[in-house]
Amino acid sequence: MRFYNEATKLNAILLFFFFTLVYTNSYSQYIFQTNTIPEKISLHGFTTVADVGEEKLNIQYVIKNYDSLNPTPLESDNEDLGFTQNYFWGKTSLENHSNVDLNYYLETARPITDRVELYVIDKKSGTILEFVSGDKMPIDKRAFDNRKTIFKLNIRPNAKLDLFFHLKSDGEVIKMPVILHSSDDFNKTESFEQFIFGIFYGILAIASIIYFFFFFALKERTFLYYSLYVFFVCFMQLSLDGYFYKYFDPSGGWLSQHCVLLFALVTLILLGKYSEVFLKIEQYNLQIYGLFYVTYLLSFILMVIIIFVPSMLVYCYPLANILGLFILVLIISSIIVLFREKATVDLFFVTGILFLIIGFVVFILNNFGLLPNIFLIQNSSKFGTGLEIIFLSLSMSNLIRNLKNEKTELNRLALVRLEEMNDLKSYFLSNISHELRTPLNAILNLIDSVSNDVIEENTINTCQIIKYSANSLLSSVNDILDFSKIEKNELKLEAKAFNPLRTLEHIKESVQLRINDKGLEFNFTKNGDFPSVVMGDEMRFSQIVNNVISNAIKFTSEGFINFDIEAQVIPDNKVRLIVSLSDSGIGIKKEKMDSIFDSFSQNSIDNKRKFGGLGLGLYIVKTLVDLQGGTIVMKSCPRKGTTCKITIDFEIVEQLKVDLVLAEPEVFDLEGKTILVVEDNSINQMVIRMITKKWMNTTVVFANNGQEGLDAFKTNTFDIVLMDLQMPIMDGYEATIAIRNGEVGLNYANIPIIAVTADVMESTKLRVAEIGMNDYLTKPIKKEALYKAIKELV
């Protein structure tokens, strides 16, 4: 019996020491085993912390007397030590039972903690390593260059380490996570946070900038308050996350230590100001309106205390939080008042404030350790703020719409009518030019074909007259279209190589017959050394000269027309082309000279009746000359004639490119290629059939709309597509998109497609390029241009 009692006592003692050992280890050390090397470890269950008040202790004293400091275990992985200026010491222990070196990143304290010291004590050797961090010191002096409080930790095989933490803040909440990250886990965490934070700060920056511009545009102060509020929210969050310290004030100076509090106070003032102005609370409740200003005053006083009474800083942090809460209460009260008064309250604004409240409530609960320390909860204020900014921005968009309606209501009808007239005019000009180009396409190509096939002189002369009349009509159509483009600011120049002398001589030859028919004397002279090839817009250059010389012919009944051209080589590998046109026509009155380049302008109404014309020629000429950086000077004397001098500079192209640029095909041979022509107009089909019938080794298949064009791929093999744009059932845009999406087979997804259309608007050209067409030809079609475009693509 005695032996049994002694044995029972011994077992009880052993059991007591066993549980004591286990209990002690659970709060004193973490052991790494060979088979379990975790990526991430929270050491809060193995860490204790002691509040030593304002007593400054050294590490040797703490090592010897730590247990006498009354340390308590950390109860969560995000322990809140409160708003305080006290010193705190923490301790945890690590043992490495594996046979490998372990490298971890130790994360502790918040980025805004003033000073954090880590002492690593090797129990076996007794060596002590000291690492220091915190936003009160320059970032280049920190143990690890990172916005967070991070220490690199090496744990050798079979090592036993004691880790002591020393924390100090200026009154802000001290939090003490103790987390070990492996290198991979640290990099993944950093990358993920940077991605999320990048989106968050991007939203804030965009909203702040956009609404700052709106303030300048609309002069509405609500936009200014909102823009500044978002700006300071951004900087407050940058301060909380340690980015302000890292990138704006890395010296660890006064501003980096106080930026969180200062930005927070400015933010709450701006939030209140923006809210009371946006909600117009002054109109509904003067008491709440007055309380807003009381809060602004208290916030300002608090900022003065922060700057001039640093000893009171410990009280400023909780007071700032209280003021922030009070601002939210005032905003909620304002919304309730507006609902009671049955005033309009923007639901986006209410939703934004709701998200802000939810975000900060979660953030505060996490600060007090009442919620788990996961990424979503840690950054709840960011998510809440981000969603708040999005919804408040939507509410500001509603405000923009309301302001626009209020400020434009008086002239809305007149503006709408003006816009309708402008749209109608643009549509009419574009549509009439489109409709006229279709028959002109047939006329010009048929006349070319007929004149080449006949030998009777009378028939040839008749064809020339028809061609001249058609070209005259085409010129008027082009003037109408160019006028529309100028009004829409869509007139663009193309840069292509051309022979300037040949171009001018072609113009001379084309107008000589008209001048001779009127019985006028025609003199053509050229001076200077003309380069073989220059770079510029040949069509627009020809249009300028043609319009001016056509005016000279039109307004000259007897006498002469002089056409003088000159080339002057100037520096920077350029040539200056000078075109002078003089006539003995009716001239222009002096009082009309100032408006001669205006649209729809002619010398007088009588002249319009007598000479005809749209009055757009010189207006378009002046615009084209200005676009090319040239000059145009007109001198005139009534009943004596007019002189016009045009000067434009062009870049000279090397001689080696001449043959390549000016070469024209002698034989039209596509070497067995098959063309699909998608065109709904039978006349245009006839024109293309007429052009291509003389091409060698060429097969042409026609489709009447986009759908027929897609169906044609089922039974035929094509090398290139000529696509009209405006067609019934399925237009050219839809058909092209279908082809590019592989709906007729992936092998045809990249087939060359050329737009062939009478629509020459710049917006159409851009749309054609966007959907993947390879080229763009306008009607009337020239056989050389069509062959060249096809040949280059196939």
Secondary structure, 3 states (H helix, E strand, C coil): CHHHHHHHHHHHHHHHHHHHHHHHHHHHEEEEECCECCCEEECHHHEEEEECCCCCCCHHHHHHHHHHHCCEECCCCCEEEEECCCEEEEEEEEEECCCCCEEEEEEECCCCCCEEEEEEEECCCCCEEEEEECCCCCHHHCCCCCCCCEEEEEECCCCEEEEEEEEECCCCEEEECEEEECHHHHHHHHHHHHHHHHHHHHHHHHHHHHHHHHHHHHCCHHHHHHHHHHHHHHHHHHHHCCHHHHHHCCCCCHHHHHHHHHHHHHHHHHHHHHHHHHCCHHHCCHHHHHHHHHHHHHHHHHHHHHHHCHHHHHHHHHHHHHHHHHHHHHHHHHHHHHHHCCCCCCHHHHHHHHHHHHHHHHHHHHHCCCCCCCHHHHCHHHHHHHHHHHHHHHHHHHHHHHHHHHHHCCCHHHHHHHHHHHHHHHHHHHHHHHHHHHHHHHHHHHHHHHHHHCCCHHHHHHHHHHHHHHHHHHHHHHHHHHHHHHHCCCCCCCCEEECHHHHHHHHHHHHHHHHHHCCCEEEEEEEECCCCCEEECHHHHHHHHHHHHHHHHHCCCCCEEEEEEEEEEECCCEEEEEEEEEECCCCCCHHHHHHCCCCCCCCCHHHHHHHCCCCCHHHHHHHHHHHCCCEEEEEEECCCEEEEEEEEEEEECCHHHHHHHHCCCCCCEEEEEEEEEECCCHHHHHHHHHHHCCCEEEEEEEECCHHHHHHHCCCCCCCEEEECCCCCCCCHHHHHHHHHCCCCCHHHCCCCEEEEECCCCHHHHHHHHHCCCCEEEECCCCHHHHHHHHHHHC
